[in-house]
Amino acid sequence: MSGVTGERASAGLDLPSLQDRRARYGVFFATYLYQGLVAGFSLTALANHLAALGLPASEVGLHFAIAGLPWTLQPILWGPLVDRASRARMGRRRVWSVVAILGGQAALAGLLLLPGPQALGALGLVFLLHSVFAALLDTACDRLVMDHVPEAELGRTSACTRGGFVVGTSLGAALFGWTLAAYGFRESVQLLLLLSACAALPALLVREAPGDALLSLGRHPLVAAAVRPLPFRRFLRRLRLGLSRPRALRLIGLCFAIDGALAAFELRFGVDLVQGYGWDAAALSRVQAGLALLGGTAGALAVGLWADRAGPLPALRHLCRASATAFLIAAGLVAAGLAGTAGPAILGLTNVLPGLLVVALVPALMRASRGRVGAATEFEVYMATMNLGSVTGGAVSGALAPVLPLSLVAGLCGLVLAGCAVLAGRPHLILRPAREPQRPSP
């Protein structure tokens, strides 16, 4: 579609833009709902289904690791592209979110070509390709948040995105946990394609700014000339200097530690419940979905409002303390031989509160990145570090399962989260003081 045609079409439909507050929340919620649906299918329902088929934890962990690789490379793959983008007729950042959604749906359709979920090599490659586009979508959406959301609303926006992801993950885990067992792999993939396409509609229909084309790959003739991207070498030099700051390095360590600790226990415990204690895989998916939904909706909103009023670090500090306590209690229950009978309680302790950590962490990361030349790239470095921590935790958990008791894993996770609480209680070590000037974003 030409740029003129796209502009006329969008004007004729009187579509909203991200300047509208309700439209912003709707787009960000739906975008993460889309990502959550896929995650709920692959990382929870399908993982539990593979465990029920008798596949060992090491092979299931490898599936997670392969699918998570593009997220660890997200800043290299997509950060500079989105940060340095010239203004397109569809919007400077939105054009990339549309490309990502279309590419991601095409990748998911490749699941229909597989003989079944047991083909782990091909399955991992399909989700690897989807993750490439999902990482682009996430980068574009994060930069849209930094460009269009006031700082006083970052906590609520974080809660909105977390809520969308959790609702999608919960729906995907519960629904596809049932359909995989009742109808099979191919039928579940067909339903995933339908639901994910519906979730992607707001991002496809809401414009970045009034006057933008609905669909167009052309450049804006007026704005593109005024917006010149920073030369790539100069961009990388500024980015490197920013990320080498002691505060940035401490934030990177915090991100890795939180997600690494959570993943190290979650994957191991899920596999143990199915293979060691005889839990039904679909029932486990439903329990995980319900707990995530509880924490990611009302809990996320409460934490988001708290972070906007008191600041993100006080909320993060208290949540890390509570999560550390929860893991230490879980360690005691497992050590007492109650992992099977107290499974729902342990799942609640290690899922609800820890799942809210990201709601308080994201506004802090955006505040640390916002106003810099490579804002999206720097933010994605932090998020990629979290994903790297998750991938590392899952892979290490599977590899150490034969030699490391589950109770010790839970205890170590609690100690790591206690250390994170100590660091979050020292704002001057990880965030710039508010009085420091920020460079304008290009």
C-alpha positions as semicolon CSV with decimal commas, in nm:
position;residue;x (nm);y (nm);z (nm)
1;M;0,000;0,000;0,000
2;S;0,139;0,343;-0,086
3;G;0,196;0,602;0,182
4;V;-0,082;0,831;0,051
5;T;-0,327;0,544;0,035
6;G;-0,233;0,433;0,385
7;E;-0,281;0,787;0,523
8;R;-0,621;0,824;0,356
9;A;-0,732;0,484;0,479
10;S;-0,632;0,553;0,837
11;A;-0,790;0,898;0,828
12;G;-1,111;0,757;0,685
13;L;-1,132;0,498;0,961
14;D;-1,049;0,765;1,224
15;L;-0,817;0,524;1,402
16;P;-0,668;0,628;1,737
17;S;-0,299;0,688;1,803
18;L;-0,063;0,638;2,096
19;Q;-0,124;0,999;2,198
20;D;-0,455;0,871;2,334
21;R;-0,401;0,735;2,685
22;R;-0,658;0,455;2,655
23;A;-0,521;0,352;2,319
24;R;-0,169;0,332;2,465
25;Y;-0,277;0,101;2,743
26;G;-0,480;-0,108;2,499
27;V;-0,191;-0,152;2,255
28;F;0,068;-0,234;2,519
29;F;-0,163;-0,479;2,697
30;A;-0,255;-0,656;2,372
31;T;0,105;-0,668;2,248
32;Y;0,217;-0,849;2,561
33;L;-0,097;-1,063;2,556
34;Y;0,024;-1,180;2,215
35;Q;0,368;-1,265;2,351
36;G;0,215;-1,435;2,655
37;L;-0,005;-1,663;2,448
38;V;0,297;-1,800;2,266
39;A;0,497;-1,829;2,588
40;G;0,212;-2,008;2,764
41;F;0,190;-2,254;2,479
42;S;0,562;-2,324;2,441
43;L;0,720;-2,270;2,781
44;T;0,446;-2,411;3,005
45;A;0,184;-2,623;2,828
46;L;0,419;-2,777;2,573
47;A;0,701;-2,819;2,827
48;N;0,469;-3,006;3,064
49;H;0,337;-3,210;2,771
50;L;0,692;-3,307;2,678
51;A;0,759;-3,407;3,038
52;A;0,445;-3,623;3,033
53;L;0,580;-3,795;2,720
54;G;0,883;-3,899;2,926
55;L;1,146;-3,658;2,794
56;P;1,414;-3,584;3,056
57;A;1,466;-3,244;3,215
58;S;1,794;-3,194;3,029
59;E;1,621;-3,219;2,689
60;V;1,331;-2,996;2,796
61;G;1,586;-2,744;2,928
62;L;1,764;-2,750;2,592
63;H;1,434;-2,664;2,421
64;F;1,405;-2,357;2,644
65;A;1,766;-2,259;2,583
66;I;1,735;-2,272;2,202
67;A;1,412;-2,071;2,199
68;G;1,560;-1,811;2,433
69;L;1,878;-1,736;2,240
70;P;1,740;-1,442;2,033
71;W;1,631;-1,271;2,353
72;T;1,986;-1,274;2,484
73;L;2,103;-1,119;2,155
74;Q;1,816;-0,869;2,141
75;P;2,028;-0,555;2,193
76;I;2,266;-0,655;1,913
77;L;1,997;-0,771;1,671
78;W;1,735;-0,502;1,710
79;G;1,829;-0,228;1,960
80;P;2,042;-0,013;1,728
81;L;1,795;-0,063;1,441
82;V;1,500;0,067;1,643
83;D;1,697;0,344;1,816
84;R;1,845;0,479;1,492
85;A;1,528;0,441;1,283
86;S;1,430;0,728;1,055
87;R;1,067;0,834;1,052
88;A;0,852;0,599;0,843
89;R;0,503;0,683;0,723
90;M;0,374;0,420;0,966
91;G;0,565;0,575;1,256
92;R;0,929;0,570;1,350
93;R;0,896;0,269;1,585
94;R;0,558;0,121;1,492
95;V;0,677;0,006;1,150
96;W;0,905;-0,243;1,324
97;S;0,631;-0,376;1,550
98;V;0,412;-0,448;1,245
99;V;0,698;-0,624;1,064
100;A;0,767;-0,828;1,380
101;I;0,405;-0,940;1,419
102;L;0,377;-1,053;1,056
103;G;0,710;-1,237;1,074
104;G;0,625;-1,398;1,405
105;Q;0,293;-1,532;1,277
106;A;0,465;-1,674;0,969
107;A;0,719;-1,848;1,194
108;L;0,446;-2,000;1,413
109;A;0,276;-2,136;1,103
110;G;0,589;-2,348;1,053
111;L;0,474;-2,562;1,348
112;L;0,207;-2,706;1,119
113;L;0,483;-2,863;0,911
114;L;0,620;-3,068;1,202
115;P;0,521;-3,434;1,253
116;G;0,471;-3,373;1,626
117;P;0,626;-3,222;1,940
118;Q;0,872;-3,509;1,976
119;A;1,078;-3,362;1,689
120;L;1,265;-3,144;1,939
121;G;1,530;-3,027;1,691
122;A;1,279;-2,887;1,442
123;L;1,057;-2,761;1,724
124;G;1,345;-2,564;1,872
125;L;1,431;-2,412;1,535
126;V;1,072;-2,294;1,478
127;F;1,057;-2,128;1,818
128;L;1,404;-1,987;1,759
129;L;1,279;-1,814;1,444
130;H;0,967;-1,689;1,621
131;S;1,181;-1,554;1,904
132;V;1,382;-1,349;1,653
133;F;1,064;-1,161;1,553
134;A;0,925;-1,157;1,907
135;A;1,245;-0,989;2,026
136;L;1,202;-0,722;1,756
137;L;0,841;-0,668;1,865
138;D;0,950;-0,634;2,226
139;T;1,224;-0,383;2,137
140;A;0,989;-0,168;1,930
141;C;0,722;-0,176;2,201
142;D;0,969;-0,081;2,474
143;R;1,089;0,218;2,271
144;L;0,727;0,320;2,208
145;V;0,675;0,319;2,585
146;M;0,982;0,537;2,641
147;D;0,877;0,775;2,362
148;H;0,510;0,816;2,452
149;V;0,450;0,734;2,821
150;P;0,506;1,005;3,088
151;E;0,750;0,906;3,361
152;A;0,474;0,931;3,624
153;E;0,290;0,647;3,447
154;L;0,578;0,406;3,393
155;G;0,475;0,190;3,689
156;R;0,118;0,155;3,567
157;T;0,239;0,088;3,214
158;S;0,471;-0,181;3,347
159;A;0,174;-0,333;3,529
160;C;-0,028;-0,314;3,207
161;T;0,236;-0,495;3,003
162;R;0,293;-0,747;3,280
163;G;-0,082;-0,803;3,308
164;G;-0,110;-0,861;2,934
165;F;0,177;-1,107;2,936
166;V;0,047;-1,292;3,240
167;V;-0,309;-1,313;3,110
168;G;-0,173;-1,445;2,781
169;T;0,060;-1,688;2,955
170;S;-0,213;-1,809;3,190
171;L;-0,464;-1,849;2,910
172;G;-0,206;-2,021;2,691
173;A;-0,087;-2,253;2,967
174;A;-0,435;-2,360;3,079
175;L;-0,601;-2,375;2,739
176;F;-0,318;-2,542;2,548
177;G;-0,238;-2,774;2,838
178;W;-0,591;-2,907;2,786
179;T;-0,596;-2,907;2,404
180;L;-0,258;-3,080;2,375
181;A;-0,386;-3,367;2,587
182;A;-0,740;-3,378;2,445
183;Y;-0,694;-3,292;2,075
184;G;-0,326;-3,308;1,990
185;F;-0,041;-3,093;1,870
186;R;-0,166;-2,978;1,526
187;E;-0,507;-2,867;1,650
188;S;-0,345;-2,675;1,935
189;V;-0,115;-2,494;1,692
190;Q;-0,412;-2,394;1,475
191;L;-0,587;-2,246;1,778
192;L;-0,267;-2,066;1,879
193;L;-0,243;-1,902;1,535
194;L;-0,604;-1,782;1,557
195;L;-0,581;-1,640;1,909
196;S;-0,243;-1,475;1,856
197;A;-0,369;-1,305;1,538
198;C;-0,662;-1,159;1,732
199;A;-0,429;-1,036;2,008
200;A;-0,207;-0,862;1,749
201;L;-0,490;-0,652;1,602
202;P;-0,456;-0,343;1,830
203;A;-0,087;-0,304;1,743
204;L;-0,180;-0,326;1,375
205;L;-0,467;-0,076;1,395
206;V;-0,351;0,194;1,641
207;R;-0,116;0,448;1,485
208;E;0,191;0,587;1,651
209;A;0,091;0,949;1,587
210;P;-0,206;1,122;1,418
211;G;-0,156;1,138;1,043
212;D;0,059;0,826;1,024
213;A;-0,026;0,573;0,756
214;L;-0,196;0,254;0,865
215;L;0,020;0,038;0,637
216;S;0,317;0,165;0,442
217;L;0,686;0,083;0,413
218;G;0,773;0,428;0,277
219;R;0,948;0,709;0,461
220;H;0,780;1,026;0,574
221;P;0,895;1,291;0,322
222;L;0,911;1,577;0,573
223;V;1,019;1,422;0,901
224;A;1,274;1,178;0,757
225;A;1,487;1,466;0,633
226;A;1,489;1,627;0,977
227;V;1,561;1,307;1,171
228;R;1,908;1,187;1,084
229;P;2,027;0,878;1,272
230;L;2,350;0,900;1,464
231;P;2,640;0,737;1,272
232;F;2,662;0,374;1,379
233;R;3,016;0,388;1,520
234;R;2,938;0,698;1,722
235;F;2,617;0,534;1,843
236;L;2,806;0,224;1,961
237;R;3,072;0,434;2,131
238;R;2,813;0,628;2,333
239;L;2,630;0,307;2,416
240;R;2,950;0,139;2,534
241;L;3,036;0,433;2,757
242;G;2,686;0,432;2,906
243;L;2,687;0,060;2,980
244;S;3,035;0,067;3,133
245;R;2,916;0,294;3,413
246;P;2,930;0,125;3,757
247;R;2,557;0,186;3,805
248;A;2,476;0,013;3,477
249;L;2,698;-0,283;3,560
250;R;2,526;-0,326;3,896
251;L;2,186;-0,316;3,725
252;I;2,304;-0,582;3,480
253;G;2,408;-0,805;3,768
254;L;2,074;-0,748;3,943
255;C;1,877;-0,844;3,631
256;F;2,078;-1,162;3,576
257;A;2,054;-1,271;3,938
258;I;1,676;-1,229;3,969
259;D;1,574;-1,421;3,660
260;G;1,850;-1,679;3,694
261;A;1,740;-1,768;4,045
262;L;1,372;-1,795;3,954
263;A;1,434;-2,012;3,646
264;A;1,674;-2,245;3,826
265;F;1,396;-2,355;4,061
266;E;1,086;-2,328;3,839
267;L;1,192;-2,567;3,562
268;R;1,337;-2,825;3,801
269;F;1,033;-2,825;4,030
270;G;0,785;-2,857;3,742
271;V;0,965;-3,160;3,600
272;D;0,995;-3,318;3,946
273;L;0,623;-3,279;4,012
274;V;0,531;-3,455;3,687
275;Q;0,797;-3,726;3,678
276;G;0,871;-3,775;4,048
277;Y;0,539;-3,715;4,219
278;G;0,293;-3,825;3,950
279;W;0,127;-3,491;3,883
280;D;-0,079;-3,465;3,565
281;A;0,090;-3,227;3,318
282;A;-0,235;-3,052;3,224
283;A;-0,326;-3,008;3,592
284;L;0,017;-2,857;3,662
285;S;-0,031;-2,614;3,373
286;R;-0,366;-2,505;3,517
287;V;-0,221;-2,447;3,864
288;Q;0,069;-2,246;3,723
289;A;-0,169;-2,046;3,505
290;G;-0,400;-1,964;3,796
291;L;-0,117;-1,851;4,021
292;A;0,039;-1,638;3,749
293;L;-0,300;-1,481;3,673
294;L;-0,353;-1,395;4,039
295;G;-0,020;-1,220;4,072
296;G;-0,005;-1,066;3,726
297;T;-0,340;-0,885;3,727
298;A;-0,450;-0,741;4,062
299;G;-0,102;-0,788;4,208
300;A;0,069;-0,620;3,913
301;L;-0,169;-0,324;3,923
302;A;-0,106;-0,275;4,295
303;V;0,273;-0,288;4,247
304;G;0,253;-0,054;3,946
305;L;0,058;0,208;4,143
306;W;0,299;0,162;4,433
307;A;0,600;0,213;4,206
308;D;0,451;0,532;4,055
309;R;0,386;0,682;4,399
310;A;0,686;0,568;4,604
311;G;0,937;0,499;4,326
312;P;1,030;0,162;4,174
313;L;1,320;0,073;4,405
314;P;1,129;0,069;4,737
315;A;0,875;-0,167;4,580
316;L;1,152;-0,382;4,434
317;R;1,337;-0,399;4,765
318;H;1,034;-0,518;4,961
319;L;0,933;-0,767;4,693
320;C;1,284;-0,917;4,687
321;R;1,276;-0,956;5,064
322;A;0,935;-1,124;5,056
323;S;1,039;-1,350;4,767
324;A;1,357;-1,454;4,948
325;T;1,150;-1,551;5,250
326;A;0,910;-1,746;5,029
327;F;1,193;-1,948;4,873
328;L;1,347;-2,027;5,211
329;I;1,009;-2,156;5,333
330;A;0,980;-2,363;5,014
331;A;1,327;-2,504;5,078
332;G;1,219;-2,615;5,424
333;L;0,906;-2,786;5,288
334;V;1,105;-2,971;5,023
335;A;1,373;-3,076;5,273
336;A;1,097;-3,212;5,499
337;G;0,979;-3,442;5,219
338;L;0,657;-3,247;5,155
339;A;0,725;-3,147;4,793
340;G;0,449;-3,371;4,659
341;T;0,172;-3,302;4,910
342;A;0,260;-2,935;4,957
343;G;0,316;-2,884;4,584
344;P;0,040;-2,620;4,539
345;A;0,167;-2,422;4,839
346;I;0,526;-2,434;4,712
347;L;0,411;-2,325;4,366
348;G;0,226;-2,033;4,524
349;L;0,526;-1,928;4,733
350;T;0,768;-1,939;4,439
351;N;0,542;-1,793;4,168
352;V;0,311;-1,516;4,292
353;L;0,546;-1,272;4,466
354;P;0,854;-1,343;4,248
355;G;0,640;-1,289;3,938
356;L;0,578;-0,931;4,050
357;L;0,946;-0,841;4,070
358;V;0,958;-0,742;3,703
359;V;0,669;-0,494;3,751
360;A;0,885;-0,287;3,987
361;L;1,210;-0,358;3,804
362;V;1,101;-0,238;3,457
363;P;1,029;0,126;3,559
364;A;1,371;0,139;3,725
365;L;1,538;0,009;3,409
366;M;1,346;0,257;3,190
367;R;1,442;0,542;3,419
368;A;1,806;0,434;3,392
369;S;1,786;0,421;3,011
370;R;1,552;0,704;2,922
371;G;1,699;1,016;2,767
372;R;2,012;0,844;2,639
373;V;2,111;0,815;2,275
374;G;2,059;0,439;2,268
375;A;1,766;0,427;2,509
376;A;1,601;0,118;2,361
377;T;1,932;-0,061;2,313
378;E;2,045;0,007;2,670
379;F;1,708;-0,103;2,807
380;E;1,719;-0,419;2,597
381;V;2,065;-0,495;2,733
382;Y;1,908;-0,508;3,077
383;M;1,614;-0,716;2,954
384;A;1,841;-0,946;2,755
385;T;2,045;-0,998;3,069
386;M;1,727;-1,107;3,245
387;N;1,652;-1,348;2,961
388;L;2,009;-1,473;2,968
389;G;1,970;-1,531;3,339
390;S;1,648;-1,724;3,277
391;V;1,805;-1,936;3,003
392;T;2,115;-1,999;3,215
393;G;1,908;-2,088;3,520
394;G;1,695;-2,334;3,324
395;A;1,992;-2,497;3,155
396;V;2,197;-2,523;3,474
397;S;1,897;-2,657;3,664
398;G;1,852;-2,945;3,420
399;A;2,222;-3,025;3,411
400;L;2,259;-3,026;3,791
401;A;1,935;-3,211;3,862
402;P;2,107;-3,549;3,929
403;V;2,352;-3,405;4,183
404;L;2,191;-3,099;4,347
405;P;1,895;-3,154;4,589
406;L;1,587;-2,945;4,511
407;S;1,580;-2,807;4,865
408;L;1,931;-2,668;4,819
409;V;1,830;-2,507;4,489
410;A;1,538;-2,332;4,662
411;G;1,761;-2,218;4,949
412;L;2,022;-2,075;4,711
413;C;1,749;-1,889;4,521
414;G;1,633;-1,734;4,847
415;L;1,983;-1,616;4,931
416;V;2,030;-1,464;4,585
417;L;1,702;-1,271;4,616
418;A;1,802;-1,150;4,963
419;G;2,120;-1,007;4,809
420;C;1,912;-0,836;4,540
421;A;1,702;-0,674;4,813
422;V;2,018;-0,531;4,971
423;L;2,129;-0,379;4,639
424;A;1,781;-0,237;4,564
425;G;1,794;-0,066;4,904
426;R;2,086;0,149;4,787
427;P;1,944;0,364;4,504
428;H;2,263;0,566;4,456
429;L;2,442;0,248;4,346
430;I;2,211;0,171;4,053
431;L;2,019;0,486;3,947
432;R;2,121;0,837;3,853
433;P;2,004;1,106;4,095
434;A;1,700;1,289;3,960
435;R;1,892;1,617;3,947
436;E;2,139;1,485;3,688
437;P;2,059;1,615;3,338
438;Q;1,964;1,363;3,073
439;R;2,068;1,381;2,712
440;P;1,776;1,426;2,472
441;S;1,674;1,114;2,284
442;P;1,718;1,137;1,904
